[in-house]
């Protein structure tokens, strides 16, 4: 997401809330410094755990790999159903 406005951040916040209500964990990878600052201004990390946000790093795709590793670690069979792991790279 480049140059998000308040509406885009609000949509993201609602998406994350809806995902949580469906017991889906959302990880954000490659979050640029300006986007992270905007997320913080909107207090989104108060509702979306900071350990699920992976800021952009200097090494290409390292934050994506860290997020995928975290998703794999989080994915374990729970409540009698099989966990599914997937990721979408933009």
Secondary structure, DSSP 4 states (H G I P E B T S, - for coil): --S--HHHHHHHHHHHHHHHHTT----EEEE-HHHHHHHHHTTGGGTS-GGGEEE--SSTTHHHHHHHHHHHHH---BTTB---------
